[in-house]
Amino acid sequence: MLATDKISKAFAAICEEADKIKKDDLSDKTRKRLKTIVSIAKHQSDIRGAKKGSCKAHKSKGKCC
């Protein structure tokens, strides 16, 4: 398995585990931080699974994160 595949699966696992946390018991500050972590992990997972040059965030193709 390629390193990027392993990293992508790790970020997906972070999202799964974060979803298991009972958010009702958390303070607003902690809930917001957890939401940020999940957002970052989802973004990284999406980027690592994308085909080269498919990112629409940059004008010049091939020069993406």
C-alpha positions as CSV (number, residue, x, y, z in Angstrom):
1,M,0.0,0.0,0.0
2,L,1.3,3.5,-0.9
3,A,2.0,6.0,1.8
4,T,-0.6,8.3,0.5
5,D,-3.2,5.5,0.8
6,K,-2.2,4.9,4.4
7,I,-2.4,8.6,5.2
8,S,-5.8,8.9,3.5
9,K,-7.1,5.9,5.6
10,A,-5.7,7.4,8.7
11,F,-7.6,10.7,8.2
12,A,-10.8,8.8,7.4
13,A,-10.3,6.9,10.7
14,I,-9.9,10.2,12.6
15,C,-13.3,11.3,11.2
16,E,-14.9,8.0,12.2
17,E,-13.6,8.2,15.7
18,A,-14.6,11.9,16.1
19,D,-18.2,11.0,15.0
20,K,-18.4,8.4,17.8
21,I,-17.8,11.1,20.5
22,K,-20.9,12.2,22.2
23,K,-21.1,15.8,21.3
24,D,-23.8,16.6,23.8
25,D,-21.4,16.3,26.7
26,L,-18.9,18.7,25.3
27,S,-18.5,22.4,25.9
28,D,-19.0,24.8,23.0
29,K,-15.3,25.5,22.7
30,T,-14.4,21.7,22.6
31,R,-17.2,21.0,20.1
32,K,-15.8,23.7,17.8
33,R,-12.3,22.4,18.1
34,L,-13.5,18.9,17.3
35,K,-15.4,20.2,14.3
36,T,-12.2,21.9,13.1
37,I,-10.2,18.6,13.4
38,V,-12.8,16.7,11.5
39,S,-12.9,19.4,8.8
40,I,-9.1,19.3,8.4
41,A,-9.1,15.5,8.3
42,K,-11.8,15.3,5.7
43,H,-10.0,17.9,3.5
44,Q,-6.7,16.0,3.7
45,S,-8.5,12.7,2.9
46,D,-10.2,14.2,-0.1
47,I,-7.0,15.7,-1.4
48,R,-5.0,12.5,-1.0
49,G,-7.6,10.6,-2.9
50,A,-7.9,13.0,-5.7
51,K,-6.4,12.5,-9.1
52,K,-3.5,14.8,-10.0
53,G,-4.7,18.0,-11.6
54,S,-8.3,17.7,-10.4
55,C,-8.1,20.4,-7.8
56,K,-10.3,23.4,-8.8
57,A,-8.8,25.7,-6.0
58,H,-5.9,26.8,-8.1
59,K,-5.9,28.3,-11.6
60,S,-2.8,26.4,-12.9
61,K,-3.4,22.7,-13.1
62,G,-0.7,20.4,-11.6
63,K,0.4,23.0,-9.0
64,C,-2.0,21.9,-6.3
65,C,-1.6,20.9,-2.7
